[in-house]
Amino acid sequence: MLNRIANRFSKLVERFLPDAFVIAVLMTIFVFVLGFFMKPTEPLELFKSFGDGFWVYLAFTMQMVLLLMTGMALASVPMIQHFLKTLSSFAKTANQAYILTFLVSSAAYYINWGLAVVVGAIIAREVGKRNKEAHFPLLVAAAYAPTVLYTAGLSSSIGLTVATEGHFLEKVMGVIPTSQTIFHTGTIIIFLTLLITIPIFLILMAPRKNIISFTNQDTSPIQQVEPKNTNETPATKLENTPILGMAIGFIGIIYVIYEFLNGRTLDLNIINISFLSLGLVLHRSLGNYAHAFKQAGSAISPIILQFPFYAGIIAVLGSSGLAESLINWMASIANQDTFAVFTYWSAGIVNILAPSGGGQWALQGPLQVPAGLQLGVDPAITAMAVGWGDAWTNLIQPFWALPILSVVGLHIRHIMGYCILIGIWVGIITTILLFIVY
């Protein structure tokens, strides 16, 4: 029955879901309309907050762009691509194809969601090539579905933000080590539960007929450019020599090791320099790495375009009082036991309007953390509840699916029907577990 529901729902979404940029603009207008109702006497304030907010998260945007691009550039290393192609040969049936794609992508999302974009795309393409009985849109949905797990991973934007000295809520909640957030027992339990149950859900959704198999398209995963040996000039020799790339890469790696030996924990900056340095070492030449980075930029250009619009939405949500009203209402009906669940739900709603974990934390954290402290809720739990809510509705909000779709050559409407159904399942499971594990 579930595969019939998924098939019909997917076709419905394909018919009516517009492009992600159109959604961003519609969201902006929607928030403005709500803001006018909240502050009908101060309409110009909304326009000012939108314009000012457009640029507020430039530093964070750059961190996120680097996180994504360095991960994608690392995934394009031929050695990693060859390993993924070898892994894809283990899927002999359609069901095995869905499970393998999900698990491999999950491992990548746990390490770095920028890395996962290309890892998921490559494994979906390679598995699709070898298994014509697998429904390719569902394979891509399986590669993207682990986005709900990233908040428990090593590139968790909220988990790393609150672990970074000098973060904007340090005076309220202090610096919270990752042992209390992404490595908390409750976080691990939710992670493992979703890791086990989502593949089962994928299999139950798999269509039995009208299979859309993978077909070779012009788009392809990022490829390394091999250095040309003919007519080399002194300039091209510098671009193609492995000495410079590996030297600067090892400088970064030594810095990271030094920082960890001196007690530094994971944060956005240390993750970025780690992946940048590893990419430089494994790509060997500066020319190869520059090409991979350029390709990554092309793949995430839709995110760069839309991020300022969502930053503006976050500002309007704050200045209009809309987000504060929603969060305060949920906090007012919560108690110590239910606060994490209400925080999760409110974060899921806010994420649909403003799909940025760090940006959302900047909006929601100052409201949610004090409310939780008044009820005796550990701020680390509040942070993770926001993180899980942010990750949950990434399955409904198409923003973060754009890079992987640009690599595999599909449109958001091809996978969103499946992602929404997975999102319903994730919401139910995570809500139940939040009552128990935190």
MOFENSUL-V578940 format. One record per residue. N is the residue number from 1. RES is the residue in three letters. PHI is phi in radians with two decimals (NA if undefined). PSI is psi in whole degrees, -180 to 180 (999 if undefined). D_FIRST is the distance of its C-alpha to the first C-alpha in whole Angstrom. Layout:
<<N & RES & PHI & PSI & D_FIRST> <N & RES & PHI & PSI & D_FIRST>>
This chain:
<<1 & MET & NA & -39 & 0> <2 & LEU & -1.13 & -36 & 4> <3 & ASN & -1.18 & -31 & 6> <4 & ARG & -1.22 & -42 & 5> <5 & ILE & -1.08 & -45 & 6> <6 & ALA & -1.08 & -41 & 9> <7 & ASN & -1.11 & -47 & 10> <8 & ARG & -1.17 & -41 & 11> <9 & PHE & -1.17 & -40 & 12> <10 & SER & -1.08 & -42 & 14> <11 & LYS & -1.14 & -38 & 16> <12 & LEU & -1.12 & -44 & 17> <13 & VAL & -1.15 & -41 & 18> <14 & GLU & -1.01 & -33 & 20> <15 & ARG & -1.32 & -36 & 22> <16 & PHE & -1.98 & -13 & 23> <17 & LEU & -1.41 & 122 & 24> <18 & PRO & -1.43 & -179 & 27> <19 & ASP & -1.12 & 153 & 29> <20 & ALA & -1.09 & -34 & 30> <21 & PHE & -1.18 & -37 & 34> <22 & VAL & -1.09 & -41 & 33> <23 & ILE & -1.08 & -42 & 31> <24 & ALA & -1.05 & -43 & 33> <25 & VAL & -1.18 & -42 & 36> <26 & LEU & -1.08 & -41 & 34> <27 & MET & -1.07 & -41 & 33> <28 & THR & -1.07 & -47 & 37> <29 & ILE & -1.12 & -41 & 38> <30 & PHE & -1.05 & -44 & 35> <31 & VAL & -1.17 & -37 & 37> <32 & PHE & -1.07 & -43 & 40> <33 & VAL & -1.07 & -46 & 39> <34 & LEU & -1.10 & -39 & 38> <35 & GLY & -1.11 & -37 & 42> <36 & PHE & -1.09 & -37 & 44> <37 & PHE & -1.22 & -34 & 42> <38 & MET & -1.28 & -38 & 43> <39 & LYS & -2.32 & 70 & 47> <40 & PRO & -1.15 & -21 & 48> <41 & THR & -1.56 & -8 & 51> <42 & GLU & -2.30 & 57 & 51> <43 & PRO & -1.16 & -34 & 49> <44 & LEU & -1.16 & -26 & 51> <45 & GLU & -1.10 & -33 & 50> <46 & LEU & -1.17 & -42 & 47> <47 & PHE & -1.13 & -41 & 48> <48 & LYS & -1.13 & -44 & 50> <49 & SER & -1.13 & -36 & 48> <50 & PHE & -1.12 & -47 & 45> <51 & GLY & -1.12 & -42 & 48> <52 & ASP & -1.17 & -42 & 49> <53 & GLY & -1.19 & -22 & 46> <54 & PHE & -0.92 & -31 & 45> <55 & TRP & -2.01 & 0 & 47> <56 & VAL & -1.09 & -37 & 47> <57 & TYR & -1.74 & 29 & 45> <58 & LEU & -1.06 & -44 & 46> <59 & ALA & -1.11 & -46 & 47> <60 & PHE & -1.16 & -37 & 44> <61 & THR & -1.04 & -43 & 42> <62 & MET & -1.12 & -40 & 45> <63 & GLN & -1.07 & -44 & 44> <64 & MET & -1.18 & -40 & 40> <65 & VAL & -1.10 & -44 & 41> <66 & LEU & -1.14 & -39 & 43> <67 & LEU & -1.04 & -43 & 40> <68 & LEU & -1.25 & -46 & 38> <69 & MET & -1.25 & -39 & 40> <70 & THR & -1.18 & -35 & 42> <71 & GLY & -1.15 & -43 & 38> <72 & MET & -1.15 & -41 & 37> <73 & ALA & -1.13 & -37 & 41> <74 & LEU & -1.14 & -41 & 41> <75 & ALA & -1.17 & -19 & 37> <76 & SER & -1.48 & -2 & 39> <77 & VAL & -1.03 & 129 & 42> <78 & PRO & -0.92 & -37 & 42> <79 & MET & -1.06 & -42 & 42> <80 & ILE & -1.22 & -41 & 38> <81 & GLN & -1.08 & -41 & 37> <82 & HIS & -1.10 & -41 & 38> <83 & PHE & -1.08 & -42 & 36> <84 & LEU & -1.18 & -37 & 33> <85 & LYS & -1.12 & -38 & 33> <86 & THR & -1.14 & -43 & 34> <87 & LEU & -1.04 & -39 & 31> <88 & SER & -1.11 & -22 & 29> <89 & SER & -1.24 & -13 & 30> <90 & PHE & -1.35 & -15 & 28> <91 & ALA & -1.50 & 109 & 25> <92 & LYS & -1.75 & -20 & 24> <93 & THR & -2.22 & 170 & 21> <94 & ALA & -1.09 & -43 & 18> <95 & ASN & -1.11 & -41 & 17> <96 & GLN & -1.11 & -33 & 20> <97 & ALA & -1.10 & -45 & 21> <98 & TYR & -1.14 & -44 & 18> <99 & ILE & -1.15 & -47 & 20> <100 & LEU & -1.08 & -44 & 23> <101 & THR & -1.05 & -44 & 23> <102 & PHE & -1.12 & -46 & 22> <103 & LEU & -1.19 & -41 & 25> <104 & VAL & -1.14 & -44 & 27> <105 & SER & -1.13 & -37 & 27> <106 & SER & -1.07 & -43 & 27> <107 & ALA & -1.06 & -41 & 30> <108 & ALA & -1.19 & -41 & 31> <109 & TYR & -1.11 & -34 & 30> <110 & TYR & -1.13 & -37 & 32> <111 & ILE & -1.33 & -52 & 35> <112 & ASN & -2.93 & 126 & 35> <113 & TRP & -1.27 & -19 & 33> <114 & GLY & -1.24 & -42 & 35> <115 & LEU & -1.06 & -39 & 35> <116 & ALA & -1.15 & -28 & 31> <117 & VAL & -1.00 & -50 & 31> <118 & VAL & -1.40 & -38 & 33> <119 & VAL & -1.03 & -46 & 31> <120 & GLY & -1.10 & -41 & 28> <121 & ALA & -1.13 & -44 & 29> <122 & ILE & -1.13 & -46 & 31> <123 & ILE & -1.17 & -37 & 28> <124 & ALA & -1.13 & -43 & 25> <125 & ARG & -1.14 & -46 & 28> <126 & GLU & -1.20 & -40 & 29> <127 & VAL & -1.15 & -41 & 26> <128 & GLY & -1.09 & -38 & 24> <129 & LYS & -1.07 & -38 & 28> <130 & ARG & -1.56 & -14 & 27> <131 & ASN & -2.34 & 93 & 24> <132 & LYS & -1.30 & -7 & 23> <133 & GLU & -1.52 & -9 & 20> <134 & ALA & -1.49 & 138 & 18> <135 & HIS & -1.37 & 111 & 17> <136 & PHE & -1.09 & -42 & 20> <137 & PRO & -0.99 & -37 & 19> <138 & LEU & -1.26 & -34 & 17> <139 & LEU & -1.06 & -44 & 20> <140 & VAL & -1.18 & -39 & 22> <141 & ALA & -1.07 & -37 & 19> <142 & ALA & -1.15 & -34 & 19> <143 & ALA & -1.27 & -30 & 23> <144 & TYR & -1.58 & -27 & 23> <145 & ALA & -0.94 & -35 & 21> <146 & PRO & -1.13 & 0 & 24> <147 & THR & -0.99 & -25 & 26> <148 & VAL & -1.25 & -13 & 25> <149 & LEU & -1.68 & -12 & 27> <150 & TYR & -1.11 & -28 & 30> <151 & THR & -1.14 & -17 & 31> <152 & ALA & -1.71 & 5 & 32> <153 & GLY & -1.76 & -174 & 33> <154 & LEU & -1.33 & -10 & 37> <155 & SER & -2.01 & 24 & 37> <156 & SER & -1.02 & 115 & 35> <157 & SER & -1.12 & -41 & 37> <158 & ILE & -1.29 & -45 & 38> <159 & GLY & -1.03 & -39 & 38> <160 & LEU & -1.36 & -34 & 41> <161 & THR & -1.08 & -49 & 43> <162 & VAL & -1.27 & -12 & 43> <163 & ALA & -1.60 & -3 & 45> <164 & THR & -1.65 & 126 & 47> <165 & GLU & -1.06 & 137 & 51> <166 & GLY & 1.53 & 7 & 52> <167 & HIS & -1.13 & 158 & 48> <168 & PHE & -1.18 & -16 & 48> <169 & LEU & -1.87 & 17 & 47> <170 & GLU & -1.05 & -37 & 50> <171 & LYS & -1.19 & -24 & 52> <172 & VAL & -1.56 & -43 & 49> <173 & MET & -2.14 & -5 & 47> <174 & GLY & 1.31 & -175 & 49> <175 & VAL & -1.61 & 122 & 48> <176 & ILE & -1.83 & 117 & 45> <177 & PRO & -1.15 & 157 & 45> <178 & THR & -1.15 & -17 & 41> <179 & SER & -1.12 & -22 & 42> <180 & GLN & -1.73 & -4 & 41> <181 & THR & -2.12 & -86 & 38> <182 & ILE & -1.28 & -20 & 36> <183 & PHE & -1.86 & 13 & 37> <184 & HIS & -1.18 & 146 & 37> <185 & THR & -0.99 & -41 & 35> <186 & GLY & -1.10 & -40 & 33> <187 & THR & -1.09 & -43 & 32> <188 & ILE & -1.14 & -38 & 31> <189 & ILE & -1.13 & -46 & 29> <190 & ILE & -1.08 & -44 & 27> <191 & PHE & -1.00 & -50 & 27> <192 & LEU & -1.18 & -37 & 26> <193 & THR & -1.09 & -46 & 23> <194 & LEU & -1.19 & -37 & 22> <195 & LEU & -1.07 & -33 & 23> <196 & ILE & -1.50 & -40 & 21> <197 & THR & -1.50 & -31 & 18> <198 & ILE & -1.09 & -42 & 17> <199 & PRO & -1.02 & -36 & 17> <200 & ILE & -1.10 & -42 & 14> <201 & PHE & -1.10 & -40 & 12> <202 & LEU & -1.05 & -44 & 13> <203 & ILE & -1.10 & -41 & 12> <204 & LEU & -1.18 & -26 & 8> <205 & MET & -1.48 & -16 & 9> <206 & ALA & -1.04 & 129 & 11> <207 & PRO & -1.20 & 148 & 10> <208 & ARG & -1.70 & -16 & 11> <209 & LYS & -2.53 & 173 & 14> <210 & ASN & 0.96 & 44 & 16> <211 & ILE & -1.22 & 132 & 17> <212 & ILE & -1.77 & 104 & 20> <213 & SER & -1.41 & 163 & 22> <214 & PHE & -1.16 & 136 & 25> <215 & THR & -2.21 & 140 & 28> <216 & ASN & -1.05 & 131 & 31> <217 & GLN & -2.23 & 173 & 32> <218 & ASP & -1.17 & -30 & 36> <219 & THR & -1.30 & 151 & 34> <220 & SER & -2.72 & 158 & 35> <221 & PRO & -1.06 & 161 & 35> <222 & ILE & -1.02 & 133 & 38> <223 & GLN & -2.03 & 148 & 41> <224 & GLN & -1.42 & 138 & 44> <225 & VAL & -1.60 & 121 & 47> <226 & GLU & -1.31 & 141 & 50> <227 & PRO & -1.13 & 142 & 53> <228 & LYS & -1.53 & 135 & 56> <229 & ASN & -1.67 & -9 & 59> <230 & THR & -1.67 & 141 & 61> <231 & ASN & 0.95 & 42 & 63> <232 & GLU & -1.29 & 139 & 62> <233 & THR & -1.83 & 168 & 64> <234 & PRO & -0.97 & -35 & 65> <235 & ALA & -1.17 & -47 & 63> <236 & THR & -1.21 & -29 & 60> <237 & LYS & -1.11 & -39 & 61> <238 & LEU & -1.13 & -37 & 60> <239 & GLU & -1.19 & -34 & 57> <240 & ASN & -1.74 & -11 & 56> <241 & THR & -1.20 & 138 & 58> <242 & PRO & -1.33 & -13 & 56> <243 & ILE & -1.12 & -48 & 58> <244 & LEU & -1.17 & -47 & 58> <245 & GLY & -1.06 & -46 & 54> <246 & MET & -1.22 & -35 & 54> <247 & ALA & -1.12 & -50 & 57> <248 & ILE & -1.21 & -32 & 56> <249 & GLY & -1.14 & -43 & 52> <250 & PHE & -1.21 & -30 & 54> <251 & ILE & -1.05 & -45 & 56> <252 & GLY & -1.12 & -40 & 53> <253 & ILE & -1.14 & -43 & 51> <254 & ILE & -1.08 & -40 & 55> <255 & TYR & -1.05 & -46 & 55> <256 & VAL & -1.08 & -46 & 51> <257 & ILE & -1.05 & -44 & 52> <258 & TYR & -1.04 & -44 & 55> <259 & GLU & -1.10 & -43 & 53> <260 & PHE & -1.17 & -38 & 51> <261 & LEU & -1.13 & -24 & 54> <262 & ASN & -1.72 & 19 & 56> <263 & GLY & 1.61 & 6 & 53> <264 & ARG & -1.26 & 140 & 51> <265 & THR & -1.77 & 174 & 47> <266 & LEU & -1.12 & 135 & 44> <267 & ASP & -2.60 & 177 & 44> <268 & LEU & -1.04 & -42 & 43> <269 & ASN & -1.18 & -41 & 47> <270 & ILE & -1.23 & -34 & 47> <271 & ILE & -1.12 & -45 & 43> <272 & ASN & -1.08 & -48 & 44> <273 & ILE & -1.22 & -29 & 48> <274 & SER & -1.13 & -48 & 46> <275 & PHE & -1.27 & -33 & 44> <276 & LEU & -1.09 & -46 & 46> <277 & SER & -1.17 & -44 & 49> <278 & LEU & -1.09 & -40 & 46> <279 & GLY & -1.09 & -42 & 45> <280 & LEU & -1.11 & -41 & 49> <281 & VAL & -1.17 & -46 & 50> <282 & LEU & -1.33 & -31 & 47> <283 & HIS & -1.34 & -19 & 47> <284 & ARG & 1.24 & -71 & 51> <285 & SER & -1.55 & 152 & 53> <286 & LEU & -1.15 & -34 & 53> <287 & GLY & -1.11 & -43 & 52> <288 & ASN & -1.10 & -44 & 49> <289 & TYR & -1.18 & -40 & 48> <290 & ALA & -1.07 & -38 & 49> <291 & HIS & -1.16 & -44 & 47> <292 & ALA & -1.08 & -40 & 44> <293 & PHE & -1.17 & -38 & 44> <294 & LYS & -1.10 & -44 & 45> <295 & GLN & -1.11 & -39 & 41> <296 & ALA & -1.10 & -39 & 40> <297 & GLY & -1.07 & -39 & 41> <298 & SER & -1.13 & -40 & 40> <299 & ALA & -1.20 & -33 & 36> <300 & ILE & -1.78 & 10 & 37> <301 & SER & -0.98 & -36 & 39> <302 & PRO & -1.07 & -34 & 36> <303 & ILE & -1.21 & -42 & 36> <304 & ILE & -1.07 & -39 & 40> <305 & LEU & -1.13 & -44 & 40> <306 & GLN & -1.54 & -22 & 37> <307 & PHE & -0.97 & -45 & 38> <308 & PRO & -1.07 & -34 & 41> <309 & PHE & -1.12 & -43 & 39> <310 & TYR & -1.24 & -29 & 37> <311 & ALA & -1.12 & -40 & 40> <312 & GLY & -1.11 & -39 & 42> <313 & ILE & -1.08 & -43 & 39> <314 & ILE & -1.03 & -42 & 39> <315 & ALA & -1.12 & -41 & 43> <316 & VAL & -1.18 & -39 & 42> <317 & LEU & -1.02 & -38 & 40> <318 & GLY & -1.30 & -48 & 43> <319 & SER & -1.24 & -30 & 46> <320 & SER & -1.36 & -18 & 44> <321 & GLY & 1.47 & 4 & 43> <322 & LEU & -1.13 & -49 & 39> <323 & ALA & -1.11 & -42 & 38> <324 & GLU & -1.09 & -40 & 41> <325 & SER & -1.11 & -45 & 40> <326 & LEU & -1.10 & -48 & 36> <327 & ILE & -1.19 & -43 & 37> <328 & ASN & -1.14 & -36 & 40> <329 & TRP & -1.13 & -45 & 38> <330 & MET & -1.17 & -39 & 35> <331 & ALA & -1.16 & -31 & 38> <332 & SER & -1.23 & -27 & 40> <333 & ILE & -1.75 & 2 & 37> <334 & ALA & -1.65 & 160 & 36> <335 & ASN & -2.18 & -174 & 38> <336 & GLN & -1.02 & -34 & 39> <337 & ASP & -1.39 & -31 & 36> <338 & THR & -1.79 & -5 & 33> <339 & PHE & -1.03 & -42 & 35> <340 & ALA & -1.08 & -38 & 33> <341 & VAL & -1.19 & -46 & 30> <342 & PHE & -1.13 & -35 & 31> <343 & THR & -1.11 & -43 & 33> <344 & TYR & -1.04 & -47 & 29> <345 & TRP & -1.12 & -45 & 28> <346 & SER & -1.13 & -38 & 31> <347 & ALA & -1.13 & -38 & 31> <348 & GLY & -1.09 & -40 & 27> <349 & ILE & -1.20 & -46 & 29> <350 & VAL & -1.10 & -37 & 32> <351 & ASN & -1.10 & -31 & 30> <352 & ILE & -1.10 & -37 & 28> <353 & LEU & -1.48 & -28 & 32> <354 & ALA & -2.49 & 83 & 34> <355 & PRO & -1.41 & 71 & 32> <356 & SER & -2.55 & 115 & 35> <357 & GLY & -1.00 & -48 & 35> <358 & GLY & -1.19 & -43 & 39> <359 & GLY & -1.13 & -39 & 39> <360 & GLN & -1.16 & -38 & 37> <361 & TRP & -1.13 & -37 & 39> <362 & ALA & -1.10 & -32 & 42> <363 & LEU & -1.44 & -46 & 41> <364 & GLN & -1.56 & -33 & 39> <365 & GLY & -0.97 & -50 & 41> <366 & PRO & -1.08 & -22 & 44> <367 & LEU & -1.60 & -41 & 42> <368 & GLN & -1.33 & -42 & 40> <369 & VAL & -1.10 & -50 & 42> <370 & PRO & -1.06 & -38 & 45> <371 & ALA & -1.09 & -42 & 43> <372 & GLY & -1.16 & -40 & 41> <373 & LEU & -1.09 & -36 & 45> <374 & GLN & -1.12 & -29 & 46> <375 & LEU & -1.61 & -1 & 43> <376 & GLY & 1.45 & 25 & 44> <377 & VAL & -1.62 & 131 & 41> <378 & ASP & -1.02 & 127 & 42> <379 & PRO & -1.05 & -25 & 42> <380 & ALA & -1.12 & -39 & 40> <381 & ILE & -1.19 & -41 & 37> <382 & THR & -1.04 & -44 & 37> <383 & ALA & -1.06 & -43 & 37> <384 & MET & -1.25 & -33 & 34> <385 & ALA & -1.11 & -42 & 32> <386 & VAL & -1.10 & -42 & 33> <387 & GLY & -1.08 & -44 & 32> <388 & TRP & -1.13 & -39 & 29> <389 & GLY & -1.16 & -41 & 28> <390 & ASP & -1.05 & -47 & 30> <391 & ALA & -1.19 & -36 & 27> <392 & TRP & -0.98 & -54 & 24> <393 & THR & -1.51 & 7 & 24> <394 & ASN & -1.06 & -24 & 25> <395 & LEU & -1.27 & -20 & 22> <396 & ILE & -1.78 & -38 & 22> <397 & GLN & -1.53 & 121 & 26> <398 & PRO & -1.35 & -1 & 26> <399 & PHE & -0.94 & -52 & 30> <400 & TRP & -1.42 & -5 & 29> <401 & ALA & -1.46 & -12 & 27> <402 & LEU & -1.05 & -44 & 30> <403 & PRO & -1.08 & -45 & 32> <404 & ILE & -1.15 & -35 & 29> <405 & LEU & -1.18 & -35 & 28> <406 & SER & -1.19 & -27 & 31> <407 & VAL & -1.38 & -40 & 32> <408 & VAL & -1.55 & -12 & 29> <409 & GLY & 1.44 & 25 & 29> <410 & LEU & -1.93 & 165 & 26> <411 & HIS & -1.72 & 156 & 26> <412 & ILE & -0.98 & -33 & 24> <413 & ARG & -1.17 & -20 & 22> <414 & HIS & -1.26 & -27 & 20> <415 & ILE & -2.00 & -15 & 19> <416 & MET & -1.16 & -32 & 19> <417 & GLY & -1.03 & -45 & 15> <418 & TYR & -1.18 & -40 & 14> <419 & CYS & -1.13 & -38 & 17> <420 & ILE & -1.12 & -42 & 17> <421 & LEU & -1.13 & -41 & 13> <422 & ILE & -1.08 & -39 & 15> <423 & GLY & -1.06 & -38 & 18> <424 & ILE & -1.08 & -45 & 16> <425 & TRP & -1.10 & -47 & 15> <426 & VAL & -1.06 & -41 & 19> <427 & GLY & -1.06 & -42 & 20> <428 & ILE & -1.15 & -50 & 19> <429 & ILE & -1.10 & -46 & 20> <430 & THR & -1.19 & -38 & 23> <431 & THR & -1.02 & -46 & 24> <432 & ILE & -1.09 & -46 & 24> <433 & LEU & -1.21 & -31 & 26> <434 & LEU & -1.09 & -29 & 29> <435 & PHE & -1.17 & -27 & 30> <436 & ILE & -1.77 & -44 & 31> <437 & VAL & -1.64 & -16 & 32> <438 & TYR & -1.85 & 999 & 34>>
